[in-house]
Amino acid sequence: MILSGDLTIYLLSCICCLLCFSFWKLYFCRGHLPPGPVPLPILGNLHHLKTSSMIESLRTLSEKYGPVYTLHLGLRRVVILWGYDAVKEALVDQGDEFSGRGAVPAIQTVIEDYGPIFSNGSRWKEIRRFSLLTLRNFGMGKRSIEERIQEEARYLIEELKNTKGLPFDPTLHLSNSASNVTCSVIFGKRFDYQDTDFLDLLKMINEAAALASSLSGQLYSMYTDILEYLPGPHKKIHGLLCCLEKFVERRVKMNKETLDPNSPRDYIDCFLIKMEEEKDNPETEFHMSQLVKSVLSLFLAGTETISTTLRYAFLLLLKYPEIKDKVIAEIDSVIGRIRISSIEDRIKMPYTDAVIHEIQRFSDIVPLGVPHIVMRDTNFRGFTLPKGTEVYPIISSVLRDPTQFTDPDTFNPGRFLDERGNFKKSDAFMPFSAGKRICIGEGLARNELFIYITAVLQNFQLKFSCDPNEIDIKPRLSGLIGIPVNYKVLAILR
């Protein structure tokens, strides 16, 4: 009994020593990092954060510690960049130093450090270069991608007609439509709106995004090493992504069995051809795991962010019918009621362009931004960030920076118009991030938003079942993705 008691005391003493050492290493052995709140052992700065309003918590800390400060997200020590000036200085002015990708545990449990979004170093440069070239060859940035979007917009219009003016939840309609444009490039085909297997995949993407943005998902990002071994809602994300990965693997297998090297049909075919060309290179980045995870990351990104932005777009237009009516008037004046819009129309439609920009700014789809890491020891604003330091450029703080946007919490398309009513650009408009890691699909996303929104408003009068004043435009979840409330809309033929 005495031995047992001594052993217990010894073990508790060891644990206390480890905790103290961890705290000392975490906080005091920090070199010349920016200032920040004192963390607790293991918990970090969890007591300074409200996960239900993370952005507000980060804003409060920035008011005390400045636009560049150190924060401990559980066991992860990160540097927060708050506001346009700090984010632009890091991502644009010192883009090479801040070009690494930080950890996104909820997604990387499956994708790991593969693909054009989550990889680093020479792997990232090679795969991103290949992906950009391949996507351009299949229409991104060319007229053919415009035609694909227009075709898909027509399918969406027909699907909305089938609702017969009755209330419906637009989530899956918009997810299917947005995803199909991406699918046409990476899989070489689109999927029917009644394809139940594909609808199940879209539901998985929506659920995975919601879980990753929930309290459980945010805590998992902070305490990955601990929560990896504990049950909870966060564990479901891995299973959902694995199901999506299996779908991609099946599509890759189908392409491989029918591949014609002289006539590639899509991104997968091009990757398979590149794999064959480099089969004798032991250092090649073109192998099956890279292919599957690259396609999966493009599939996820091309589906969730665009469809969520569209859901926010129509919610905001329902909330502000006077703005919606002005857009419709411009559509009728420039495009008319016969043909579908084209990218060339955008320059003649400054008000519509301003509204879409304000939708992207206000909806704040990726509020925390995607984390970066510094690629070498970096001097930044008088501080020293050691190589590998994780950095969060808070995109929400840029899109709602009061020094760049007057009254930023108000939805006001006029901020993107000059005194003559012409469209006015803003350097602080960064919904796709900025610098070396800017979103690979920025051009595609901009084109989709313009054509989809104008096509829907050209054909339908959107209505809400209650008073517009009762519409809640605050995000339902705001973590990895800012997700709007669920709502139903009536699409009545004009």
Secondary structure as a PSIPRED ss2 file (coil, helix, strand):
# PSIPRED VFORMAT (PSIPRED V4.0)

   1 M C   1.000  0.000  0.000
   2 I H   0.000  1.000  0.000
   3 L H   0.000  1.000  0.000
   4 S H   0.000  1.000  0.000
   5 G H   0.000  1.000  0.000
   6 D H   0.000  1.000  0.000
   7 L H   0.000  1.000  0.000
   8 T H   0.000  1.000  0.000
   9 I H   0.000  1.000  0.000
  10 Y H   0.000  1.000  0.000
  11 L H   0.000  1.000  0.000
  12 L H   0.000  1.000  0.000
  13 S H   0.000  1.000  0.000
  14 C H   0.000  1.000  0.000
  15 I H   0.000  1.000  0.000
  16 C H   0.000  1.000  0.000
  17 C H   0.000  1.000  0.000
  18 L H   0.000  1.000  0.000
  19 L H   0.000  1.000  0.000
  20 C H   0.000  1.000  0.000
  21 F H   0.000  1.000  0.000
  22 S H   0.000  1.000  0.000
  23 F H   0.000  1.000  0.000
  24 W H   0.000  1.000  0.000
  25 K H   0.000  1.000  0.000
  26 L H   0.000  1.000  0.000
  27 Y H   0.000  1.000  0.000
  28 F H   0.000  1.000  0.000
  29 C C   1.000  0.000  0.000
  30 R C   1.000  0.000  0.000
  31 G C   1.000  0.000  0.000
  32 H C   1.000  0.000  0.000
  33 L C   1.000  0.000  0.000
  34 P C   1.000  0.000  0.000
  35 P C   1.000  0.000  0.000
  36 G C   1.000  0.000  0.000
  37 P C   1.000  0.000  0.000
  38 V C   1.000  0.000  0.000
  39 P C   1.000  0.000  0.000
  40 L E   0.000  0.000  1.000
  41 P C   1.000  0.000  0.000
  42 I C   1.000  0.000  0.000
  43 L C   1.000  0.000  0.000
  44 G E   0.000  0.000  1.000
  45 N C   1.000  0.000  0.000
  46 L H   0.000  1.000  0.000
  47 H H   0.000  1.000  0.000
  48 H H   0.000  1.000  0.000
  49 L C   1.000  0.000  0.000
  50 K C   1.000  0.000  0.000
  51 T H   0.000  1.000  0.000
  52 S H   0.000  1.000  0.000
  53 S H   0.000  1.000  0.000
  54 M H   0.000  1.000  0.000
  55 I H   0.000  1.000  0.000
  56 E H   0.000  1.000  0.000
  57 S H   0.000  1.000  0.000
  58 L H   0.000  1.000  0.000
  59 R H   0.000  1.000  0.000
  60 T H   0.000  1.000  0.000
  61 L H   0.000  1.000  0.000
  62 S H   0.000  1.000  0.000
  63 E H   0.000  1.000  0.000
  64 K H   0.000  1.000  0.000
  65 Y H   0.000  1.000  0.000
  66 G C   1.000  0.000  0.000
  67 P C   1.000  0.000  0.000
  68 V E   0.000  0.000  1.000
  69 Y E   0.000  0.000  1.000
  70 T E   0.000  0.000  1.000
  71 L E   0.000  0.000  1.000
  72 H E   0.000  0.000  1.000
  73 L E   0.000  0.000  1.000
  74 G C   1.000  0.000  0.000
  75 L C   1.000  0.000  0.000
  76 R E   0.000  0.000  1.000
  77 R E   0.000  0.000  1.000
  78 V E   0.000  0.000  1.000
  79 V E   0.000  0.000  1.000
  80 I E   0.000  0.000  1.000
  81 L E   0.000  0.000  1.000
  82 W C   1.000  0.000  0.000
  83 G C   1.000  0.000  0.000
  84 Y H   0.000  1.000  0.000
  85 D H   0.000  1.000  0.000
  86 A H   0.000  1.000  0.000
  87 V H   0.000  1.000  0.000
  88 K H   0.000  1.000  0.000
  89 E H   0.000  1.000  0.000
  90 A H   0.000  1.000  0.000
  91 L H   0.000  1.000  0.000
  92 V H   0.000  1.000  0.000
  93 D H   0.000  1.000  0.000
  94 Q C   1.000  0.000  0.000
  95 G C   1.000  0.000  0.000
  96 D C   1.000  0.000  0.000
  97 E C   1.000  0.000  0.000
  98 F C   1.000  0.000  0.000
  99 S C   1.000  0.000  0.000
 100 G E   0.000  0.000  1.000
 101 R E   0.000  0.000  1.000
 102 G C   1.000  0.000  0.000
 103 A C   1.000  0.000  0.000
 104 V C   1.000  0.000  0.000
 105 P H   0.000  1.000  0.000
 106 A H   0.000  1.000  0.000
 107 I H   0.000  1.000  0.000
 108 Q H   0.000  1.000  0.000
 109 T H   0.000  1.000  0.000
 110 V H   0.000  1.000  0.000
 111 I H   0.000  1.000  0.000
 112 E C   1.000  0.000  0.000
 113 D C   1.000  0.000  0.000
 114 Y C   1.000  0.000  0.000
 115 G H   0.000  1.000  0.000
 116 P H   0.000  1.000  0.000
 117 I H   0.000  1.000  0.000
 118 F H   0.000  1.000  0.000
 119 S C   1.000  0.000  0.000
 120 N C   1.000  0.000  0.000
 121 G H   0.000  1.000  0.000
 122 S H   0.000  1.000  0.000
 123 R H   0.000  1.000  0.000
 124 W H   0.000  1.000  0.000
 125 K H   0.000  1.000  0.000
 126 E H   0.000  1.000  0.000
 127 I H   0.000  1.000  0.000
 128 R H   0.000  1.000  0.000
 129 R H   0.000  1.000  0.000
 130 F H   0.000  1.000  0.000
 131 S H   0.000  1.000  0.000
 132 L H   0.000  1.000  0.000
 133 L H   0.000  1.000  0.000
 134 T H   0.000  1.000  0.000
 135 L H   0.000  1.000  0.000
 136 R H   0.000  1.000  0.000
 137 N H   0.000  1.000  0.000
 138 F C   1.000  0.000  0.000
 139 G C   1.000  0.000  0.000
 140 M C   1.000  0.000  0.000
 141 G C   1.000  0.000  0.000
 142 K C   1.000  0.000  0.000
 143 R H   0.000  1.000  0.000
 144 S H   0.000  1.000  0.000
 145 I H   0.000  1.000  0.000
 146 E H   0.000  1.000  0.000
 147 E H   0.000  1.000  0.000
 148 R H   0.000  1.000  0.000
 149 I H   0.000  1.000  0.000
 150 Q H   0.000  1.000  0.000
 151 E H   0.000  1.000  0.000
 152 E H   0.000  1.000  0.000
 153 A H   0.000  1.000  0.000
 154 R H   0.000  1.000  0.000
 155 Y H   0.000  1.000  0.000
 156 L H   0.000  1.000  0.000
 157 I H   0.000  1.000  0.000
 158 E H   0.000  1.000  0.000
 159 E H   0.000  1.000  0.000
 160 L H   0.000  1.000  0.000
 161 K H   0.000  1.000  0.000
 162 N C   1.000  0.000  0.000
 163 T C   1.000  0.000  0.000
 164 K C   1.000  0.000  0.000
 165 G C   1.000  0.000  0.000
 166 L C   1.000  0.000  0.000
 167 P C   1.000  0.000  0.000
 168 F E   0.000  0.000  1.000
 169 D C   1.000  0.000  0.000
 170 P C   1.000  0.000  0.000
 171 T H   0.000  1.000  0.000
 172 L H   0.000  1.000  0.000
 173 H H   0.000  1.000  0.000
 174 L H   0.000  1.000  0.000
 175 S H   0.000  1.000  0.000
 176 N H   0.000  1.000  0.000
 177 S H   0.000  1.000  0.000
 178 A H   0.000  1.000  0.000
 179 S H   0.000  1.000  0.000
 180 N H   0.000  1.000  0.000
 181 V H   0.000  1.000  0.000
 182 T H   0.000  1.000  0.000
 183 C H   0.000  1.000  0.000
 184 S H   0.000  1.000  0.000
 185 V H   0.000  1.000  0.000
 186 I H   0.000  1.000  0.000
 187 F C   1.000  0.000  0.000
 188 G C   1.000  0.000  0.000
 189 K C   1.000  0.000  0.000
 190 R C   1.000  0.000  0.000
 191 F C   1.000  0.000  0.000
 192 D C   1.000  0.000  0.000
 193 Y C   1.000  0.000  0.000
 194 Q C   1.000  0.000  0.000
 195 D C   1.000  0.000  0.000
 196 T H   0.000  1.000  0.000
 197 D H   0.000  1.000  0.000
 198 F H   0.000  1.000  0.000
 199 L H   0.000  1.000  0.000
 200 D H   0.000  1.000  0.000
 201 L H   0.000  1.000  0.000
 202 L H   0.000  1.000  0.000
 203 K H   0.000  1.000  0.000
 204 M H   0.000  1.000  0.000
 205 I H   0.000  1.000  0.000
 206 N H   0.000  1.000  0.000
 207 E H   0.000  1.000  0.000
 208 A H   0.000  1.000  0.000
 209 A H   0.000  1.000  0.000
 210 A H   0.000  1.000  0.000
 211 L H   0.000  1.000  0.000
 212 A H   0.000  1.000  0.000
 213 S H   0.000  1.000  0.000
 214 S C   1.000  0.000  0.000
 215 L H   0.000  1.000  0.000
 216 S H   0.000  1.000  0.000
 217 G H   0.000  1.000  0.000
 218 Q H   0.000  1.000  0.000
 219 L H   0.000  1.000  0.000
 220 Y H   0.000  1.000  0.000
 221 S H   0.000  1.000  0.000
 222 M H   0.000  1.000  0.000
 223 Y C   1.000  0.000  0.000
 224 T H   0.000  1.000  0.000
 225 D H   0.000  1.000  0.000
 226 I H   0.000  1.000  0.000
 227 L H   0.000  1.000  0.000
 228 E C   1.000  0.000  0.000
 229 Y C   1.000  0.000  0.000
 230 L C   1.000  0.000  0.000
 231 P C   1.000  0.000  0.000
 232 G C   1.000  0.000  0.000
 233 P C   1.000  0.000  0.000
 234 H C   1.000  0.000  0.000
 235 K H   0.000  1.000  0.000
 236 K H   0.000  1.000  0.000
 237 I H   0.000  1.000  0.000
 238 H H   0.000  1.000  0.000
 239 G H   0.000  1.000  0.000
 240 L H   0.000  1.000  0.000
 241 L H   0.000  1.000  0.000
 242 C H   0.000  1.000  0.000
 243 C H   0.000  1.000  0.000
 244 L H   0.000  1.000  0.000
 245 E H   0.000  1.000  0.000
 246 K H   0.000  1.000  0.000
 247 F H   0.000  1.000  0.000
 248 V H   0.000  1.000  0.000
 249 E H   0.000  1.000  0.000
 250 R H   0.000  1.000  0.000
 251 R H   0.000  1.000  0.000
 252 V H   0.000  1.000  0.000
 253 K H   0.000  1.000  0.000
 254 M H   0.000  1.000  0.000
 255 N H   0.000  1.000  0.000
 256 K H   0.000  1.000  0.000
 257 E H   0.000  1.000  0.000
 258 T C   1.000  0.000  0.000
 259 L C   1.000  0.000  0.000
 260 D C   1.000  0.000  0.000
 261 P C   1.000  0.000  0.000
 262 N C   1.000  0.000  0.000
 263 S C   1.000  0.000  0.000
 264 P C   1.000  0.000  0.000
 265 R C   1.000  0.000  0.000
 266 D C   1.000  0.000  0.000
 267 Y H   0.000  1.000  0.000
 268 I H   0.000  1.000  0.000
 269 D H   0.000  1.000  0.000
 270 C H   0.000  1.000  0.000
 271 F H   0.000  1.000  0.000
 272 L H   0.000  1.000  0.000
 273 I H   0.000  1.000  0.000
 274 K H   0.000  1.000  0.000
 275 M H   0.000  1.000  0.000
 276 E H   0.000  1.000  0.000
 277 E H   0.000  1.000  0.000
 278 E C   1.000  0.000  0.000
 279 K C   1.000  0.000  0.000
 280 D C   1.000  0.000  0.000
 281 N C   1.000  0.000  0.000
 282 P C   1.000  0.000  0.000
 283 E C   1.000  0.000  0.000
 284 T C   1.000  0.000  0.000
 285 E C   1.000  0.000  0.000
 286 F C   1.000  0.000  0.000
 287 H C   1.000  0.000  0.000
 288 M H   0.000  1.000  0.000
 289 S H   0.000  1.000  0.000
 290 Q H   0.000  1.000  0.000
 291 L H   0.000  1.000  0.000
 292 V H   0.000  1.000  0.000
 293 K H   0.000  1.000  0.000
 294 S H   0.000  1.000  0.000
 295 V H   0.000  1.000  0.000
 296 L H   0.000  1.000  0.000
 297 S H   0.000  1.000  0.000
 298 L H   0.000  1.000  0.000
 299 F H   0.000  1.000  0.000
 300 L H   0.000  1.000  0.000
 301 A H   0.000  1.000  0.000
 302 G H   0.000  1.000  0.000
 303 T H   0.000  1.000  0.000
 304 E H   0.000  1.000  0.000
 305 T H   0.000  1.000  0.000
 306 I H   0.000  1.000  0.000
 307 S H   0.000  1.000  0.000
 308 T H   0.000  1.000  0.000
 309 T H   0.000  1.000  0.000
 310 L H   0.000  1.000  0.000
 311 R H   0.000  1.000  0.000
 312 Y H   0.000  1.000  0.000
 313 A H   0.000  1.000  0.000
 314 F H   0.000  1.000  0.000
 315 L H   0.000  1.000  0.000
 316 L H   0.000  1.000  0.000
 317 L H   0.000  1.000  0.000
 318 L H   0.000  1.000  0.000
 319 K H   0.000  1.000  0.000
 320 Y C   1.000  0.000  0.000
 321 P H   0.000  1.000  0.000
 322 E H   0.000  1.000  0.000
 323 I H   0.000  1.000  0.000
 324 K H   0.000  1.000  0.000
 325 D H   0.000  1.000  0.000
 326 K H   0.000  1.000  0.000
 327 V H   0.000  1.000  0.000
 328 I H   0.000  1.000  0.000
 329 A H   0.000  1.000  0.000
 330 E H   0.000  1.000  0.000
 331 I H   0.000  1.000  0.000
 332 D H   0.000  1.000  0.000
 333 S H   0.000  1.000  0.000
 334 V H   0.000  1.000  0.000
 335 I C   1.000  0.000  0.000
 336 G C   1.000  0.000  0.000
 337 R C   1.000  0.000  0.000
 338 I C   1.000  0.000  0.000
 339 R C   1.000  0.000  0.000
 340 I C   1.000  0.000  0.000
 341 S C   1.000  0.000  0.000
 342 S C   1.000  0.000  0.000
 343 I H   0.000  1.000  0.000
 344 E H   0.000  1.000  0.000
 345 D H   0.000  1.000  0.000
 346 R H   0.000  1.000  0.000
 347 I H   0.000  1.000  0.000
 348 K H   0.000  1.000  0.000
 349 M C   1.000  0.000  0.000
 350 P H   0.000  1.000  0.000
 351 Y H   0.000  1.000  0.000
 352 T H   0.000  1.000  0.000
 353 D H   0.000  1.000  0.000
 354 A H   0.000  1.000  0.000
 355 V H   0.000  1.000  0.000
 356 I H   0.000  1.000  0.000
 357 H H   0.000  1.000  0.000
 358 E H   0.000  1.000  0.000
 359 I H   0.000  1.000  0.000
 360 Q H   0.000  1.000  0.000
 361 R H   0.000  1.000  0.000
 362 F H   0.000  1.000  0.000
 363 S H   0.000  1.000  0.000
 364 D C   1.000  0.000  0.000
 365 I C   1.000  0.000  0.000
 366 V C   1.000  0.000  0.000
 367 P C   1.000  0.000  0.000
 368 L C   1.000  0.000  0.000
 369 G C   1.000  0.000  0.000
 370 V C   1.000  0.000  0.000
 371 P C   1.000  0.000  0.000
 372 H E   0.000  0.000  1.000
 373 I E   0.000  0.000  1.000
 374 V C   1.000  0.000  0.000
 375 M C   1.000  0.000  0.000
 376 R C   1.000  0.000  0.000
 377 D C   1.000  0.000  0.000
 378 T E   0.000  0.000  1.000
 379 N E   0.000  0.000  1.000
 380 F E   0.000  0.000  1.000
 381 R C   1.000  0.000  0.000
 382 G C   1.000  0.000  0.000
 383 F E   0.000  0.000  1.000
 384 T E   0.000  0.000  1.000
 385 L E   0.000  0.000  1.000
 386 P C   1.000  0.000  0.000
 387 K C   1.000  0.000  0.000
 388 G C   1.000  0.000  0.000
 389 T C   1.000  0.000  0.000
 390 E E   0.000  0.000  1.000
 391 V E   0.000  0.000  1.000
 392 Y E   0.000  0.000  1.000
 393 P E   0.000  0.000  1.000
 394 I C   1.000  0.000  0.000
 395 I H   0.000  1.000  0.000
 396 S H   0.000  1.000  0.000
 397 S H   0.000  1.000  0.000
 398 V H   0.000  1.000  0.000
 399 L H   0.000  1.000  0.000
 400 R C   1.000  0.000  0.000
 401 D C   1.000  0.000  0.000
 402 P C   1.000  0.000  0.000
 403 T C   1.000  0.000  0.000
 404 Q C   1.000  0.000  0.000
 405 F C   1.000  0.000  0.000
 406 T C   1.000  0.000  0.000
 407 D C   1.000  0.000  0.000
 408 P C   1.000  0.000  0.000
 409 D C   1.000  0.000  0.000
 410 T C   1.000  0.000  0.000
 411 F C   1.000  0.000  0.000
 412 N C   1.000  0.000  0.000
 413 P H   0.000  1.000  0.000
 414 G H   0.000  1.000  0.000
 415 R H   0.000  1.000  0.000
 416 F H   0.000  1.000  0.000
 417 L E   0.000  0.000  1.000
 418 D C   1.000  0.000  0.000
 419 E C   1.000  0.000  0.000
 420 R C   1.000  0.000  0.000
 421 G C   1.000  0.000  0.000
 422 N C   1.000  0.000  0.000
 423 F E   0.000  0.000  1.000
 424 K C   1.000  0.000  0.000
 425 K C   1.000  0.000  0.000
 426 S C   1.000  0.000  0.000
 427 D C   1.000  0.000  0.000
 428 A C   1.000  0.000  0.000
 429 F C   1.000  0.000  0.000
 430 M C   1.000  0.000  0.000
 431 P C   1.000  0.000  0.000
 432 F C   1.000  0.000  0.000
 433 S C   1.000  0.000  0.000
 434 A C   1.000  0.000  0.000
 435 G H   0.000  1.000  0.000
 436 K H   0.000  1.000  0.000
 437 R H   0.000  1.000  0.000
 438 I C   1.000  0.000  0.000
 439 C C   1.000  0.000  0.000
 440 I C   1.000  0.000  0.000
 441 G C   1.000  0.000  0.000
 442 E H   0.000  1.000  0.000
 443 G H   0.000  1.000  0.000
 444 L H   0.000  1.000  0.000
 445 A H   0.000  1.000  0.000
 446 R H   0.000  1.000  0.000
 447 N H   0.000  1.000  0.000
 448 E H   0.000  1.000  0.000
 449 L H   0.000  1.000  0.000
 450 F H   0.000  1.000  0.000
 451 I H   0.000  1.000  0.000
 452 Y H   0.000  1.000  0.000
 453 I H   0.000  1.000  0.000
 454 T H   0.000  1.000  0.000
 455 A H   0.000  1.000  0.000
 456 V H   0.000  1.000  0.000
 457 L H   0.000  1.000  0.000
 458 Q H   0.000  1.000  0.000
 459 N H   0.000  1.000  0.000
 460 F E   0.000  0.000  1.000
 461 Q E   0.000  0.000  1.000
 462 L E   0.000  0.000  1.000
 463 K E   0.000  0.000  1.000
 464 F C   1.000  0.000  0.000
 465 S C   1.000  0.000  0.000
 466 C C   1.000  0.000  0.000
 467 D C   1.000  0.000  0.000
 468 P H   0.000  1.000  0.000
 469 N H   0.000  1.000  0.000
 470 E H   0.000  1.000  0.000
 471 I C   1.000  0.000  0.000
 472 D C   1.000  0.000  0.000
 473 I C   1.000  0.000  0.000
 474 K C   1.000  0.000  0.000
 475 P C   1.000  0.000  0.000
 476 R C   1.000  0.000  0.000
 477 L E   0.000  0.000  1.000
 478 S E   0.000  0.000  1.000
 479 G C   1.000  0.000  0.000
 480 L C   1.000  0.000  0.000
 481 I C   1.000  0.000  0.000
 482 G E   0.000  0.000  1.000
 483 I E   0.000  0.000  1.000
 484 P C   1.000  0.000  0.000
 485 V C   1.000  0.000  0.000
 486 N C   1.000  0.000  0.000
 487 Y C   1.000  0.000  0.000
 488 K C   1.000  0.000  0.000
 489 V E   0.000  0.000  1.000
 490 L E   0.000  0.000  1.000
 491 A E   0.000  0.000  1.000
 492 I E   0.000  0.000  1.000
 493 L E   0.000  0.000  1.000
 494 R C   1.000  0.000  0.000
